Amino acid sequence: MLILLTKIEIMETMAIINHLNFNYYFVIGGFFISYLVYRMFNSFLGDNNFIQIKYKLRGHTWRSIDCNKSIPYNIYCTVCGKLMLSLVGLFCECCGISACKKCHRIIDKKQRCKQISWPAEKPFYHLWVNVGSVTRENPDHIEEGDNLKKFFCSWCQRVRLSQENELSNTERCDFQKYKDIIIPPMNVNMDRGKIIKIEPVPDDDWEPFIIFANRKSGSNRSDEVLSLFRGLLNPLQIIDIGSMPPEKAVKWLPERCRIIVAGGDGTVAWVLNTLHTVPHIKASVGILPTGTGNDLSRALGWGGGCSDLDASSIITSMKQAEVQILDRWKVSIGPLSRGLRSRGRVLFAHNYVSVGVDAQVALDFHRARAHILKRCASRYINYLAYALLGVGRALDDGGCGGLERRLRVRIAREHGEGQEARSHGNLNTLDLPPLQALVLLNIPSWGAGVDLWSMGSEEDVGEQFMNDKKLEVVGISSSFHIARLQCGLAEPYRFAQTSYVEMSLEGCVAMQVDGEPWMQGPATIRLEPAGQSRMLRNNG
């Protein structure tokens, strides 16, 4: 069915275009036309079945059988026995039971799905689901006849061949394959439908996985992650942050766990900052890069995107990953002078902080995504948008020109650290060349994979680490300079490594922290260490 833009979307789009500078109307116009063409082709050719499906606490959560799956399923309807085509076939993403669109409501009433909790005093049995049958065409089971069916336990992943009336429903389940990462329903304490506490499993190898996924991230694949892992783990371990923000989930997390975040840099930062509010939880965080830039994911070896989502291989990689300590920085923003009445602001950075034209391009993109691209989530479309908006800022710097005249930067000397350097006067003022952006790096990835600090002679600067409590201070001259950096045809201005930064900004200019941009007015900006986070580095 062809998806058409509504009148409201067209009006919002035109309002955005009218607010943009005339110098790059043709850039935005070209992007808008490209977007319309994409929408038309996507409506005919798109096959994404993972959009706007919500997990049901009671009953089954149905998906099209065309979806990527982590568990087996039956191509025949469990109720009527008819062969299911992709247009009418459904399967439950949690337990794997199959039904056609006419019969799936009957399954909801008669057959239970995975239950996230279970009374501790009652035995916990296998949850067998019919996922097919064995015929004489299979040489391994010729002697067993045509009536054998293949049953799959939704918890332990075992497969049994049996006649339906002979299958034992009183055999206890031990969660076999993933027992060291599953939260058993018997260990979940609930009160009035809310999770209160997770009782630990008495096993030193038990380190459950918790998956946080953001459906709004750039590549639109986080919903697929939600579906895949619900088939392998206890559904409560898979958290859609659009329905349950991390602030609520951390209240019941087990003290020892491994967290997988499916999202972009902003989603990862959200989860990391939330974990710092519950220091008793010793969680290591791995990343499934489903955002646009994914700089932290690149720096930790998880790559810039998920080309092929295989839940079993993801689990193996996360189990084998090593713990990597990552510095965390406090960004304090206050009024430029004491006479100004404005509220201070405190943020925390893990990747980088920047002021200037790169933040302006990020801000343009966020505005376009909020109004034009809100129903079109694609990493490649996002890259195209960034490129076009970057070209626009090459024609109009958005007020970032002459940044060196409005930005005073002071850093701690070699032996100074944090506020001690400031109180003892151990701050050096940087002599800035003509700039349109200043970037403070904590990791060796910026702008979707550019390693700024290593561009140039390694003898001129010290080596960069993400756990040395130092920031790398880098300058960029223009939007065109950014394009050359991303192609490896230029070098940035590399100023210093420092443990404390203090900036005085005059005028108004774009600023961003870990890819989240805004317009910043006159202010004093301070960066200092604020603890560390436990990350997972990919060894593959």
C-alpha positions in Angstrom: 0.0 0.0 0.0 1.4 3.4 -1.1 2.2 5.6 1.9 1.4 9.2 1.2 2.6 12.3 3.1 -0.2 13.9 5.1 -1.0 17.6 4.8 0.5 18.2 8.2 3.8 16.6 7.2 4.0 18.8 4.1 3.2 22.0 6.1 5.9 21.0 8.7 8.4 20.4 5.9 7.7 23.7 4.3 8.0 25.5 7.6 11.5 23.9 8.1 12.6 25.0 4.6 11.4 28.6 5.1 13.6 28.9 8.2 16.7 27.7 6.4 19.0 30.2 4.7 18.4 31.0 1.0 22.0 30.0 0.2 21.2 26.3 0.5 17.6 26.1 -0.5 18.6 23.9 -3.4 20.3 21.5 -1.0 17.3 21.0 1.2 15.0 20.9 -1.9 17.1 18.2 -3.4 17.0 16.2 -0.2 13.3 16.6 0.1 12.7 15.3 -3.4 15.0 12.4 -2.6 13.0 11.7 0.5 9.7 11.6 -1.5 11.2 9.2 -4.1 12.5 7.0 -1.2 9.0 7.0 0.4 7.4 5.8 -2.8 9.9 3.0 -3.5 9.9 1.9 0.1 6.1 1.6 0.1 6.3 -0.8 -2.8 9.5 -2.7 -2.0 9.8 -2.4 1.8 9.5 -5.6 3.8 10.2 -4.4 7.3 7.8 -6.3 9.6 9.4 -5.0 12.8 7.7 -1.6 13.1 5.2 -0.7 15.8 4.7 -4.2 17.4 4.4 -4.0 21.1 5.2 -6.9 23.5 2.2 -8.3 25.3 2.6 -9.3 28.9 -0.4 -11.6 28.6 -1.0 -13.6 25.5 1.2 -14.0 22.4 3.2 -11.4 20.5 2.6 -12.1 16.8 5.0 -11.4 13.9 4.9 -12.2 10.2 6.7 -15.4 9.4 8.8 -13.4 7.0 10.6 -11.8 9.9 14.2 -12.7 10.9 13.8 -15.4 13.7 16.0 -16.8 16.4 13.8 -19.9 17.1 12.2 -22.5 14.9 8.5 -22.3 13.9 5.9 -24.4 12.0 5.0 -23.5 8.5 1.6 -25.0 9.1 -1.1 -23.4 11.3 -1.3 -25.0 14.7 -5.1 -24.8 14.7 -6.3 -25.5 11.2 -3.2 -27.2 9.9 -3.1 -25.3 6.6 0.1 -24.3 4.9 0.8 -20.7 5.7 1.9 -18.2 3.1 3.9 -15.1 4.1 0.8 -12.9 3.7 -1.2 -14.8 6.3 1.4 -16.7 8.4 2.2 -15.5 11.9 4.4 -16.8 14.7 4.9 -15.7 18.3 8.3 -14.1 18.8 8.5 -15.3 22.4 7.5 -19.0 22.3 7.5 -19.8 18.5 4.0 -21.1 18.1 2.5 -20.5 14.7 -1.0 -19.7 13.4 -2.7 -18.1 10.4 -4.4 -14.7 10.8 -7.8 -16.4 11.1 -6.7 -18.7 13.9 -4.2 -16.7 16.0 -6.8 -15.4 18.4 -7.8 -19.0 19.3 -4.2 -19.7 20.3 -4.3 -16.6 22.5 -7.2 -18.1 24.5 -6.1 -21.7 24.6 -2.3 -21.9 24.8 0.0 -20.0 27.1 3.1 -18.2 26.1 6.3 -17.7 28.1 5.6 -16.4 31.6 8.1 -13.9 33.0 7.5 -15.0 36.6 6.6 -18.3 38.3 5.9 -19.3 41.9 9.2 -20.5 43.5 7.4 -23.3 45.3 6.0 -24.9 42.1 8.0 -27.0 39.7 8.9 -25.4 36.4 8.2 -27.5 33.3 9.2 -27.4 29.7 7.1 -25.2 27.4 6.7 -27.5 24.3 5.7 -26.0 21.0 4.9 -27.9 17.8 7.4 -26.6 15.2 6.9 -29.3 12.5 6.6 -33.0 11.7 8.8 -35.8 10.5 7.9 -37.7 7.3 9.4 -40.8 5.6 11.4 -38.5 3.4 13.7 -38.0 6.3 16.0 -41.0 6.3 17.0 -40.6 9.9 13.6 -41.5 11.2 12.1 -43.8 8.6 11.2 -46.5 11.2 9.4 -44.1 13.5 6.4 -43.6 11.1 4.6 -40.5 9.8 2.9 -39.4 13.0 6.0 -38.0 14.7 6.0 -34.3 15.4 8.9 -32.0 16.3 8.5 -30.2 19.5 10.7 -27.3 20.7 11.0 -26.0 24.3 10.8 -22.2 24.3 13.1 -22.0 27.4 15.9 -24.6 27.1 15.9 -24.8 23.2 15.7 -28.6 23.3 14.0 -30.4 20.3 12.1 -33.6 20.8 10.5 -36.0 18.3 7.3 -37.5 19.7 3.6 -38.1 19.1 1.6 -35.3 20.6 -0.3 -37.5 23.1 3.0 -39.2 24.3 4.9 -36.0 25.1 5.6 -35.5 28.8 4.3 -32.2 30.2 5.7 -32.9 33.7 9.4 -32.9 32.9 11.2 -30.0 34.6 13.1 -27.5 32.5 16.7 -26.7 33.4 17.2 -23.9 30.7 20.1 -25.9 29.3 21.7 -23.8 26.5 21.4 -20.3 27.9 21.0 -21.1 31.6 23.9 -18.8 32.6 22.4 -15.8 30.9 18.6 -16.4 31.5 16.7 -15.0 34.5 14.5 -18.0 35.5 10.9 -17.0 36.1 11.1 -18.7 39.5 13.6 -16.0 40.5 11.4 -13.0 39.6 9.5 -11.4 42.4 6.5 -9.4 41.3 3.8 -7.4 43.0 0.6 -6.2 41.2 2.2 -6.7 37.8 5.4 -4.9 38.6 8.9 -6.4 39.0 10.2 -5.9 42.5 13.4 -7.9 42.7 15.4 -10.5 40.9 16.7 -13.3 43.2 20.3 -14.3 42.1 20.9 -17.8 40.9 23.4 -19.7 43.2 25.9 -20.2 40.3 29.2 -18.4 39.9 28.8 -18.5 36.1 25.4 -16.9 36.1 25.6 -13.4 34.5 22.3 -12.6 32.9 22.0 -10.5 29.8 19.8 -7.4 29.8 19.0 -5.9 26.4 18.0 -2.2 26.0 16.8 -1.2 22.6 15.7 2.1 21.1 13.3 1.8 18.2 13.9 5.4 17.2 17.6 4.9 16.5 18.9 5.6 13.0 18.9 2.2 11.3 15.4 1.2 12.5 16.7 -2.3 13.4 16.3 -2.1 17.2 12.8 -3.6 17.0 14.3 -6.6 15.2 16.7 -7.0 18.2 13.8 -6.9 20.6 12.0 -9.7 18.7 15.1 -11.9 18.3 16.1 -12.0 21.9 12.6 -12.5 23.3 12.7 -15.9 21.6 15.9 -16.9 23.5 15.6 -15.3 26.9 13.0 -14.4 29.5 11.0 -11.6 27.8 11.5 -9.3 30.9 15.2 -9.2 30.0 14.4 -7.4 26.7 13.5 -3.8 27.4 12.1 -1.3 24.9 13.2 2.0 26.3 10.3 3.7 24.6 8.0 1.8 26.9 10.2 1.4 30.0 13.0 4.0 30.3 16.3 2.8 31.9 15.6 4.8 35.0 12.7 2.3 35.8 14.5 -0.8 34.7 17.6 -0.3 36.9 15.4 -0.5 40.0 15.2 -4.3 39.6 18.3 -5.3 37.7 20.4 -8.0 39.3 23.6 -6.8 40.9 25.8 -8.7 38.4 24.8 -8.7 34.7 25.9 -7.9 31.2 23.9 -5.2 29.4 23.5 -5.0 25.6 22.4 -1.6 24.2 20.9 -1.6 20.7 20.9 2.0 19.6 23.1 4.9 18.8 25.6 6.9 20.9 22.8 8.9 22.5 21.0 5.7 23.7 24.3 4.2 25.0 25.0 7.4 26.9 21.5 7.4 28.4 22.0 3.8 29.7 25.5 4.5 31.1 24.4 7.7 32.9 21.5 5.8 34.4 23.8 3.0 35.7 25.9 5.6 37.5 22.8 6.3 39.7 22.9 2.7 41.0 26.5 2.0 41.9 25.7 -1.3 43.6 24.9 -2.8 40.1 28.1 -4.1 38.6 27.2 -4.2 34.9 29.4 -4.3 31.8 27.9 -2.8 28.7 28.2 -4.0 25.1 26.8 -2.3 22.1 24.7 -3.4 19.0 25.2 -0.4 16.7 21.8 0.5 15.3 22.3 4.3 15.3 23.8 6.6 12.7 27.3 7.5 13.8 27.9 4.8 16.3 31.3 6.2 17.3 31.6 4.5 20.7 30.7 1.1 19.1 33.4 1.6 16.5 36.0 2.5 19.2 35.1 -0.7 21.1 35.3 -3.0 18.1 31.6 -3.6 17.5 31.6 -1.8 14.2 29.5 1.0 12.6 26.3 -1.0 12.0 24.6 -4.4 12.1 24.5 -5.9 8.7 23.3 -9.3 9.8 21.6 -9.9 13.1 22.1 -13.4 14.4 21.1 -13.6 18.1 23.2 -16.7 18.8 26.4 -15.2 17.5 25.7 -12.0 19.3 25.4 -13.8 22.6 28.7 -15.7 21.9 30.5 -12.5 21.1 29.2 -10.7 24.2 30.2 -13.7 26.4 33.7 -13.6 25.0 34.1 -9.8 25.2 36.6 -8.3 27.5 35.9 -5.5 30.0 37.1 -2.1 28.9 37.1 0.8 31.3 35.8 4.1 29.8 36.3 7.6 31.2 33.3 9.7 32.0 33.3 13.5 32.0 31.2 16.0 33.7 30.2 19.0 31.5 29.2 22.0 33.7 27.6 24.9 31.8 27.0 28.2 33.7 26.5 31.9 32.9 29.4 33.8 31.4 29.3 36.4 34.1 27.9 36.5 37.7 25.4 39.2 36.8 23.5 37.1 34.3 20.5 35.2 35.6 20.5 31.8 34.0 20.2 28.3 35.2 23.3 26.1 35.1 23.3 22.8 33.3 25.2 19.6 34.0 25.7 16.9 31.4 28.0 13.9 31.2 30.1 12.9 28.2 31.6 9.5 27.2 32.6 10.1 23.5 33.3 13.8 22.8 32.1 17.4 23.3 32.2 19.9 20.5 31.4 23.5 19.9 30.9 24.9 16.3 30.1 23.8 12.8 30.1 20.0 13.4 27.5 20.5 16.1 25.6 22.8 13.8 25.3 20.1 11.1 24.2 17.7 13.8 21.6 20.2 15.0 20.3 20.7 11.4 20.0 16.9 11.1 18.1 16.5 14.3 15.6 19.2 13.2 15.2 17.5 9.8 14.7 14.1 11.4 12.1 15.4 13.9 10.0 16.9 11.1 10.8 15.3 7.8 12.3 11.9 8.6 10.2 10.9 11.6 8.6 8.1 9.6 11.7 7.2 7.6 14.4 5.6 9.7 17.4 4.4 7.7 21.1 4.7 8.4 21.8 5.3 4.7 19.2 8.1 4.4 20.7 9.6 7.5 24.2 9.6 5.9 22.8 11.3 2.8 21.1 13.9 5.0 24.3 14.6 6.9 26.2 15.0 3.6 23.7 17.4 2.1 23.4 19.4 5.3 27.2 19.5 5.6 27.4 20.9 2.0 24.9 23.5 3.1 27.0 24.6 6.0 30.0 25.0 3.7 28.0 27.8 2.0 26.6 29.1 5.3 28.6 28.5 8.5 25.6 29.1 10.8 27.5 31.8 12.8 30.5 29.5 13.5 33.0 31.6 11.5 35.6 33.4 13.6 35.0 31.0 16.6 38.5 31.6 17.8 37.7 35.2 18.6 34.6 34.3 20.7 36.0 31.2 22.5 38.6 31.3 25.1 40.0 27.8 26.1 42.1 27.1 29.1 43.5 23.7 30.0 45.2 22.0 32.9 49.0 21.9 32.7 50.7 18.5 32.6 50.7 17.9 36.4 47.4 19.7 37.2 44.2 17.8 37.5 40.6 19.0 37.6 39.6 21.8 40.0 43.0 21.6 41.7 44.6 22.9 38.5 42.2 25.8 38.5 42.5 26.7 42.1 46.3 26.7 41.9 46.4 28.7 38.7 47.8 25.8 36.7 45.9 26.6 33.6 47.3 27.4 30.1 45.4 29.4 27.6 45.4 27.9 24.1 46.3 30.1 21.2 43.7 29.2 18.6 44.1 29.6 14.9 41.1 30.5 12.7 38.5 27.8 13.6 34.8 26.9 13.1 34.8 24.0 15.6 36.6 22.8 18.7 36.3 19.1 19.6 37.2 17.5 22.9 37.8 13.8 22.4 37.5 10.9 24.8 37.6 8.1 22.3 39.4 7.4 19.0 36.3 7.9 16.8 34.4 11.0 15.8 32.0 11.8 12.9 31.1 8.2 12.1 34.6 6.6 12.5 37.2 9.4 12.0 40.2 8.9 14.3 41.1 12.6 14.6 44.0 12.3 17.1 45.9 9.8 15.0 45.8 11.8 11.8 49.3 13.2 11.4 52.7 12.4 12.8 52.5 10.2 15.9 55.7 11.7 17.2 54.1 15.1 17.7 51.5 14.0 20.2 51.0 11.4 22.9 49.0 8.2 22.4 45.3 8.3 23.0 43.5 6.0 25.5 39.9 6.0 26.6 40.7 5.2 30.3 43.6 7.7 31.0 41.4 10.5 32.4 42.6 12.8 29.6 40.8 14.6 26.8 42.3 15.3 23.4 41.7 18.9 22.2 41.3 19.2 18.4 40.3 22.1 16.1 38.5 22.1 12.7 38.7 25.0 10.3 35.4 24.6 8.3 32.7 22.2 7.1 34.8 21.6 4.0 37.6 20.6 6.4 35.3 18.0 8.0 34.6 16.5 4.5 38.4 16.3 3.8 39.0 14.7 7.3 36.4 12.0 6.6 38.1 11.2 3.3 41.5 11.1 5.0 42.8 14.0 2.9 43.5 16.5 5.7 44.7 16.7 9.3 43.0 18.5 12.2 44.6 21.0 14.6 45.9 18.9 17.5 46.4 21.1 20.5 46.9 19.1 23.7 45.9 16.3 26.0 44.5 17.5 29.3 42.6 16.4 32.4 40.6 19.6 32.7 39.1 22.1 30.2 37.5 25.5 30.9 35.9 27.5 28.0 34.4 30.9 27.9 32.0 31.3 25.0 30.7 34.7 23.8 27.7 34.8 21.5 25.5 32.0 20.4 26.8 28.8 18.7 25.8 25.1 18.3 27.2 22.7 20.8 26.9 18.9 21.2 27.7 16.2 23.8 27.9 12.6 22.4 25.9 13.5 19.3 23.1 15.4 21.1 23.1 19.0 19.9 21.6 22.3 20.9 22.2 26.1 20.5 24.3 27.4 23.3 24.4 31.1 24.4 27.2 32.9 26.2 28.5 30.6 28.9 31.3 29.2 30.9 31.9 25.5 30.1 34.0 23.2 32.3 34.9 19.6 31.7 36.4 17.4 34.5 36.6 13.7 35.2 33.4 12.1 36.7 34.1 8.5 37.2 34.4 5.6 34.8 32.1 3.1 33.1 32.5 -0.6 32.4 32.2 -1.4 28.7 32.7 -4.6 26.7 35.3 -4.7 23.9 34.8 -7.1 21.0 37.6 -9.6 20.6 36.3 -10.9 17.2 
